[in-house]
Amino acid sequence: MSDQMTADPAGTTASVIRSVAPVRRRRDLDWAEFSRHWREEHAAIARGLPGMTGYTQGHAIPGEQPADRPPAWEYDGVPLASFPDLAAIDTLRAHPDYRGRAVPDEALFTERAGMAAVLLAHCFGEAPPPVSGGRTLMVFARTDGTGEQAGRALAGALDAVPGADSALGHRWSTALDADPGLSPRSAAEWPYDGLLEVWLPSAAPATRAAQAVAADPALLPFEVFCLVVRENRVL
């Protein structure tokens, strides 16, 4: 697997770099065991690694996803790791516990080869405080362009989608490159150009919004796919 980027994002002025990698559970695990292992055992390993300024697990509960989602987007979760810069990613991956513990542990509960890993730069918005029973609507957008303008257009259009009007907050991050060490994909193979996270007070409005977008893609200005996740903030 390549450890080289397909482009050079080192000149970015972003204050936060994020590695976002939708994952599928290992085929011999049911969703509950996948979620438990990730939430308990893998999170404990992640807490001991250097370099990250944040690490959140988005557990994509099966019954809350859009109906008839395409097989290509049948993901079981989305890890989001935040770093102050690209050098911090190298620091994490050079640590002996990354290759010695984190990577082998991933193989116990995920199909690592199927990760759709992309490096993103945070553009605008912040996560609100966690809400008991809340959900995060993760909107992966194929914009054919990057930057803050695309994110604001998407966030503005989403406000009119049924269910999304109860949003507690938004955060948009735009793609920089494939994540070195996790994904060998070229830019043409990225499954998304940006990510809009939308925090909602409960599962019902998040699922309603995802279903509305799946039923009528013209509601939004870009090609998107939505996942509804329960957020677990580890760091």
C-alpha positions as YAML, in Angstrom:
chain: A
units: angstrom
residues:
- id: 1
  name: MET
  ca: [0.00, 0.00, 0.00]
- id: 2
  name: SER
  ca: [1.39, 3.37, -0.99]
- id: 3
  name: ASP
  ca: [2.68, 5.80, 1.63]
- id: 4
  name: GLN
  ca: [2.87, 8.59, -0.96]
- id: 5
  name: MET
  ca: [0.30, 11.30, -1.53]
- id: 6
  name: THR
  ca: [-1.10, 11.80, -5.01]
- id: 7
  name: ALA
  ca: [-0.71, 15.56, -4.63]
- id: 8
  name: ASP
  ca: [1.23, 17.80, -2.27]
- id: 9
  name: PRO
  ca: [-1.10, 19.46, 0.24]
- id: 10
  name: ALA
  ca: [1.78, 20.71, 2.38]
- id: 11
  name: GLY
  ca: [1.07, 24.30, 1.36]
- id: 12
  name: THR
  ca: [-2.39, 24.29, 2.91]
- id: 13
  name: THR
  ca: [-3.10, 26.99, 5.48]
- id: 14
  name: ALA
  ca: [-5.66, 24.81, 7.28]
- id: 15
  name: SER
  ca: [-5.23, 24.75, 11.05]
- id: 16
  name: VAL
  ca: [-6.65, 21.21, 11.27]
- id: 17
  name: ILE
  ca: [-5.98, 18.24, 9.00]
- id: 18
  name: ARG
  ca: [-8.38, 15.33, 9.30]
- id: 19
  name: SER
  ca: [-8.14, 11.72, 8.19]
- id: 20
  name: VAL
  ca: [-11.65, 10.44, 7.41]
- id: 21
  name: ALA
  ca: [-12.04, 6.78, 6.49]
- id: 22
  name: PRO
  ca: [-15.47, 5.10, 6.16]
- id: 23
  name: VAL
  ca: [-15.03, 1.44, 7.12]
- id: 24
  name: ARG
  ca: [-16.85, -1.86, 6.85]
- id: 25
  name: ARG
  ca: [-16.92, -4.41, 9.63]
- id: 26
  name: ARG
  ca: [-15.26, -7.77, 9.23]
- id: 27
  name: ARG
  ca: [-17.70, -10.12, 7.56]
- id: 28
  name: ASP
  ca: [-17.74, -12.67, 10.37]
- id: 29
  name: LEU
  ca: [-18.74, -10.05, 12.98]
- id: 30
  name: ASP
  ca: [-22.23, -8.78, 13.62]
- id: 31
  name: TRP
  ca: [-22.70, -5.05, 13.98]
- id: 32
  name: ALA
  ca: [-22.94, -5.11, 17.79]
- id: 33
  name: GLU
  ca: [-19.58, -6.86, 18.23]
- id: 34
  name: PHE
  ca: [-17.93, -4.63, 15.63]
- id: 35
  name: SER
  ca: [-19.19, -1.54, 17.47]
- id: 36
  name: ARG
  ca: [-18.18, -2.86, 20.90]
- id: 37
  name: HIS
  ca: [-14.64, -3.75, 19.84]
- id: 38
  name: TRP
  ca: [-14.14, -0.39, 18.14]
- id: 39
  name: ARG
  ca: [-15.64, 1.60, 21.04]
- id: 40
  name: GLU
  ca: [-13.81, -0.22, 23.82]
- id: 41
  name: GLU
  ca: [-10.65, -2.02, 22.70]
- id: 42
  name: HIS
  ca: [-9.55, 0.06, 19.70]
- id: 43
  name: ALA
  ca: [-10.35, 3.34, 21.44]
- id: 44
  name: ALA
  ca: [-8.05, 2.36, 24.32]
- id: 45
  name: ILE
  ca: [-5.16, 1.91, 21.86]
- id: 46
  name: ALA
  ca: [-5.92, 5.22, 20.10]
- id: 47
  name: ARG
  ca: [-5.76, 7.14, 23.40]
- id: 48
  name: GLY
  ca: [-2.11, 6.13, 23.78]
- id: 49
  name: LEU
  ca: [-0.95, 7.29, 20.35]
- id: 50
  name: PRO
  ca: [0.80, 10.66, 19.85]
- id: 51
  name: GLY
  ca: [0.01, 13.33, 17.26]
- id: 52
  name: MET
  ca: [-3.78, 13.44, 17.25]
- id: 53
  name: THR
  ca: [-5.66, 16.45, 18.57]
- id: 54
  name: GLY
  ca: [-8.96, 14.63, 18.24]
- id: 55
  name: TYR
  ca: [-10.38, 11.21, 17.43]
- id: 56
  name: THR
  ca: [-14.08, 10.51, 16.94]
- id: 57
  name: GLN
  ca: [-15.84, 7.30, 15.99]
- id: 58
  name: GLY
  ca: [-19.09, 7.51, 14.02]
- id: 59
  name: HIS
  ca: [-20.98, 4.25, 14.49]
- id: 60
  name: ALA
  ca: [-23.40, 3.86, 11.55]
- id: 61
  name: ILE
  ca: [-26.36, 2.04, 13.09]
- id: 62
  name: PRO
  ca: [-27.90, -0.16, 10.34]
- id: 63
  name: GLY
  ca: [-31.58, 0.63, 11.00]
- id: 64
  name: GLU
  ca: [-31.04, 4.38, 10.71]
- id: 65
  name: GLN
  ca: [-29.52, 4.48, 7.21]
- id: 66
  name: PRO
  ca: [-31.24, 5.58, 3.99]
- id: 67
  name: ALA
  ca: [-33.32, 2.84, 2.42]
- id: 68
  name: ASP
  ca: [-31.85, 1.08, -0.62]
- id: 69
  name: ARG
  ca: [-28.42, 2.65, -0.23]
- id: 70
  name: PRO
  ca: [-26.03, 1.50, -2.98]
- id: 71
  name: PRO
  ca: [-23.67, -1.37, -2.06]
- id: 72
  name: ALA
  ca: [-20.68, 0.94, -2.55]
- id: 73
  name: TRP
  ca: [-21.84, 2.95, 0.49]
- id: 74
  name: GLU
  ca: [-22.74, 0.12, 2.85]
- id: 75
  name: TYR
  ca: [-20.34, 1.31, 5.54]
- id: 76
  name: ASP
  ca: [-20.56, 0.45, 9.22]
- id: 77
  name: GLY
  ca: [-18.69, 3.42, 10.62]
- id: 78
  name: VAL
  ca: [-16.54, 6.47, 10.03]
- id: 79
  name: PRO
  ca: [-13.41, 7.23, 12.10]
- id: 80
  name: LEU
  ca: [-12.30, 10.86, 12.07]
- id: 81
  name: ALA
  ca: [-8.79, 11.65, 13.33]
- id: 82
  name: SER
  ca: [-7.66, 15.28, 13.66]
- id: 83
  name: PHE
  ca: [-4.07, 16.56, 13.47]
- id: 84
  name: PRO
  ca: [-2.51, 20.03, 13.74]
- id: 85
  name: ASP
  ca: [-0.47, 19.47, 10.56]
- id: 86
  name: LEU
  ca: [0.84, 16.78, 8.21]
- id: 87
  name: ALA
  ca: [3.95, 16.21, 10.33]
- id: 88
  name: ALA
  ca: [1.75, 15.03, 13.20]
- id: 89
  name: ILE
  ca: [0.39, 12.24, 10.99]
- id: 90
  name: ASP
  ca: [3.95, 11.05, 10.41]
- id: 91
  name: THR
  ca: [4.57, 11.20, 14.17]
- id: 92
  name: LEU
  ca: [1.60, 8.96, 14.86]
- id: 93
  name: ARG
  ca: [2.44, 6.43, 12.17]
- id: 94
  name: ALA
  ca: [6.09, 6.24, 13.22]
- id: 95
  name: HIS
  ca: [5.14, 5.30, 16.77]
- id: 96
  name: PRO
  ca: [5.73, 1.58, 17.50]
- id: 97
  name: ASP
  ca: [2.21, 1.13, 18.86]
- id: 98
  name: TYR
  ca: [0.69, 2.25, 15.57]
- id: 99
  name: ARG
  ca: [2.13, -0.60, 13.51]
- id: 100
  name: GLY
  ca: [2.50, -2.92, 16.48]
- id: 101
  name: ARG
  ca: [-0.96, -2.52, 18.02]
- id: 102
  name: ALA
  ca: [-3.37, -0.22, 16.15]
- id: 103
  name: VAL
  ca: [-3.00, -1.70, 12.66]
- id: 104
  name: PRO
  ca: [-3.22, -5.35, 13.80]
- id: 105
  name: ASP
  ca: [-6.22, -4.51, 15.98]
- id: 106
  name: GLU
  ca: [-8.04, -2.93, 13.02]
- id: 107
  name: ALA
  ca: [-7.80, -6.27, 11.25]
- id: 108
  name: LEU
  ca: [-9.76, -7.88, 14.11]
- id: 109
  name: PHE
  ca: [-12.92, -5.88, 13.44]
- id: 110
  name: THR
  ca: [-12.68, -4.09, 10.04]
- id: 111
  name: GLU
  ca: [-11.97, -4.84, 6.39]
- id: 112
  name: ARG
  ca: [-9.06, -2.41, 6.28]
- id: 113
  name: ALA
  ca: [-8.43, -2.78, 2.55]
- id: 114
  name: GLY
  ca: [-11.84, -1.26, 1.81]
- id: 115
  name: MET
  ca: [-11.25, 2.02, 3.66]
- id: 116
  name: ALA
  ca: [-12.19, 5.10, 1.63]
- id: 117
  name: ALA
  ca: [-9.53, 7.18, 3.35]
- id: 118
  name: VAL
  ca: [-9.08, 10.84, 2.43]
- id: 119
  name: LEU
  ca: [-7.22, 13.71, 4.09]
- id: 120
  name: LEU
  ca: [-9.47, 16.72, 4.65]
- id: 121
  name: ALA
  ca: [-8.84, 20.33, 5.65]
- id: 122
  name: HIS
  ca: [-11.29, 21.90, 8.08]
- id: 123
  name: CYS
  ca: [-12.90, 24.97, 6.49]
- id: 124
  name: PHE
  ca: [-15.67, 26.16, 8.80]
- id: 125
  name: GLY
  ca: [-17.96, 25.13, 11.63]
- id: 126
  name: GLU
  ca: [-17.39, 23.38, 14.96]
- id: 127
  name: ALA
  ca: [-18.90, 20.40, 16.73]
- id: 128
  name: PRO
  ca: [-21.42, 21.31, 19.45]
- id: 129
  name: PRO
  ca: [-21.24, 19.63, 22.86]
- id: 130
  name: PRO
  ca: [-22.36, 15.97, 22.73]
- id: 131
  name: VAL
  ca: [-26.10, 15.44, 23.19]
- id: 132
  name: SER
  ca: [-27.55, 12.36, 24.87]
- id: 133
  name: GLY
  ca: [-29.43, 10.45, 22.19]
- id: 134
  name: GLY
  ca: [-28.14, 12.76, 19.46]
- id: 135
  name: ARG
  ca: [-27.03, 11.71, 16.01]
- id: 136
  name: THR
  ca: [-24.66, 13.04, 13.38]
- id: 137
  name: LEU
  ca: [-25.73, 13.16, 9.74]
- id: 138
  name: MET
  ca: [-22.57, 12.75, 7.68]
- id: 139
  name: VAL
  ca: [-23.01, 14.10, 4.15]
- id: 140
  name: PHE
  ca: [-20.20, 13.05, 1.81]
- id: 141
  name: ALA
  ca: [-20.27, 15.30, -1.25]
- id: 142
  name: ARG
  ca: [-18.87, 14.86, -4.76]
- id: 143
  name: THR
  ca: [-18.56, 18.51, -5.75]
- id: 144
  name: ASP
  ca: [-16.00, 18.40, -8.61]
- id: 145
  name: GLY
  ca: [-14.35, 21.22, -6.73]
- id: 146
  name: THR
  ca: [-13.13, 22.00, -3.26]
- id: 147
  name: GLY
  ca: [-13.15, 24.80, -0.76]
- id: 148
  name: GLU
  ca: [-15.39, 26.71, 1.57]
- id: 149
  name: GLN
  ca: [-17.83, 27.91, -1.10]
- id: 150
  name: ALA
  ca: [-18.99, 24.39, -1.93]
- id: 151
  name: GLY
  ca: [-19.48, 23.60, 1.75]
- id: 152
  name: ARG
  ca: [-21.55, 26.71, 2.43]
- id: 153
  name: ALA
  ca: [-23.73, 25.99, -0.61]
- id: 154
  name: LEU
  ca: [-24.34, 22.47, 0.64]
- id: 155
  name: ALA
  ca: [-25.04, 23.55, 4.22]
- id: 156
  name: GLY
  ca: [-27.46, 26.22, 3.02]
- id: 157
  name: ALA
  ca: [-29.38, 23.78, 0.83]
- id: 158
  name: LEU
  ca: [-29.48, 21.15, 3.57]
- id: 159
  name: ASP
  ca: [-31.25, 23.57, 5.92]
- id: 160
  name: ALA
  ca: [-34.37, 23.18, 3.73]
- id: 161
  name: VAL
  ca: [-34.32, 19.36, 3.83]
- id: 162
  name: PRO
  ca: [-37.01, 17.84, 6.09]
- id: 163
  name: GLY
  ca: [-35.44, 16.89, 9.41]
- id: 164
  name: ALA
  ca: [-32.27, 18.92, 8.99]
- id: 165
  name: ASP
  ca: [-33.89, 22.14, 10.20]
- id: 166
  name: SER
  ca: [-33.32, 20.98, 13.80]
- id: 167
  name: ALA
  ca: [-29.54, 20.91, 13.33]
- id: 168
  name: LEU
  ca: [-27.45, 21.85, 16.37]
- id: 169
  name: GLY
  ca: [-24.40, 22.68, 14.25]
- id: 170
  name: HIS
  ca: [-22.46, 22.05, 11.01]
- id: 171
  name: ARG
  ca: [-18.84, 21.43, 10.10]
- id: 172
  name: TRP
  ca: [-17.42, 21.31, 6.56]
- id: 173
  name: SER
  ca: [-14.06, 19.85, 5.58]
- id: 174
  name: THR
  ca: [-12.72, 19.72, 2.03]
- id: 175
  name: ALA
  ca: [-10.55, 17.00, 0.49]
- id: 176
  name: LEU
  ca: [-6.80, 17.50, 0.11]
- id: 177
  name: ASP
  ca: [-5.55, 14.09, -0.92]
- id: 178
  name: ALA
  ca: [-5.81, 10.36, -0.37]
- id: 179
  name: ASP
  ca: [-4.56, 9.46, 3.09]
- id: 180
  name: PRO
  ca: [-1.01, 8.07, 2.77]
- id: 181
  name: GLY
  ca: [-0.64, 4.69, 4.43]
- id: 182
  name: LEU
  ca: [-4.40, 4.01, 4.43]
- id: 183
  name: SER
  ca: [-5.49, 4.47, 0.83]
- id: 184
  name: PRO
  ca: [-3.62, 4.05, -2.46]
- id: 185
  name: ARG
  ca: [-6.35, 5.79, -4.44]
- id: 186
  name: SER
  ca: [-5.70, 8.58, -6.89]
- id: 187
  name: ALA
  ca: [-7.76, 11.78, -6.88]
- id: 188
  name: ALA
  ca: [-9.97, 10.37, -9.64]
- id: 189
  name: GLU
  ca: [-10.88, 7.47, -7.34]
- id: 190
  name: TRP
  ca: [-11.80, 9.49, -4.26]
- id: 191
  name: PRO
  ca: [-15.39, 8.66, -3.33]
- id: 192
  name: TYR
  ca: [-15.98, 12.21, -2.04]
- id: 193
  name: ASP
  ca: [-14.56, 15.74, -2.31]
- id: 194
  name: GLY
  ca: [-15.81, 17.02, 1.01]
- id: 195
  name: LEU
  ca: [-17.66, 16.15, 4.20]
- id: 196
  name: LEU
  ca: [-20.45, 18.09, 5.89]
- id: 197
  name: GLU
  ca: [-21.17, 16.92, 9.43]
- id: 198
  name: VAL
  ca: [-24.58, 17.87, 10.79]
- id: 199
  name: TRP
  ca: [-25.38, 17.32, 14.46]
- id: 200
  name: LEU
  ca: [-29.04, 16.66, 15.29]
- id: 201
  name: PRO
  ca: [-30.82, 16.22, 18.63]
- id: 202
  name: SER
  ca: [-31.97, 12.63, 18.03]
- id: 203
  name: ALA
  ca: [-32.00, 9.77, 15.57]
- id: 204
  name: ALA
  ca: [-35.40, 10.57, 14.03]
- id: 205
  name: PRO
  ca: [-34.56, 13.88, 12.28]
- id: 206
  name: ALA
  ca: [-31.19, 12.55, 11.12]
- id: 207
  name: THR
  ca: [-32.77, 9.49, 9.52]
- id: 208
  name: ARG
  ca: [-35.59, 11.59, 8.08]
- id: 209
  name: ALA
  ca: [-33.13, 13.95, 6.41]
- id: 210
  name: ALA
  ca: [-31.05, 11.08, 5.02]
- id: 211
  name: GLN
  ca: [-34.16, 9.39, 3.61]
- id: 212
  name: ALA
  ca: [-35.36, 12.65, 2.04]
- id: 213
  name: VAL
  ca: [-32.04, 13.18, 0.26]
- id: 214
  name: ALA
  ca: [-31.97, 9.56, -0.93]
- id: 215
  name: ALA
  ca: [-35.50, 9.90, -2.32]
- id: 216
  name: ASP
  ca: [-34.87, 13.24, -4.06]
- id: 217
  name: PRO
  ca: [-31.19, 13.94, -4.85]
- id: 218
  name: ALA
  ca: [-32.20, 17.26, -6.47]
- id: 219
  name: LEU
  ca: [-32.74, 18.70, -2.97]
- id: 220
  name: LEU
  ca: [-29.00, 19.34, -2.78]
- id: 221
  name: PRO
  ca: [-26.64, 21.08, -5.24]
- id: 222
  name: PHE
  ca: [-24.11, 18.23, -5.40]
- id: 223
  name: GLU
  ca: [-24.04, 14.47, -5.63]
- id: 224
  name: VAL
  ca: [-23.99, 13.25, -2.02]
- id: 225
  name: PHE
  ca: [-24.34, 10.21, 0.15]
- id: 226
  name: CYS
  ca: [-25.54, 10.35, 3.74]
- id: 227
  name: LEU
  ca: [-24.71, 8.18, 6.73]
- id: 228
  name: VAL
  ca: [-26.42, 8.49, 10.11]
- id: 229
  name: VAL
  ca: [-24.00, 7.78, 12.94]
- id: 230
  name: ARG
  ca: [-23.93, 7.70, 16.72]
- id: 231
  name: GLU
  ca: [-20.94, 9.80, 17.72]
- id: 232
  name: ASN
  ca: [-18.31, 8.52, 20.18]
- id: 233
  name: ARG
  ca: [-15.68, 11.18, 20.91]
- id: 234
  name: VAL
  ca: [-12.57, 9.36, 22.13]
- id: 235
  name: LEU
  ca: [-10.14, 12.30, 22.20]
...
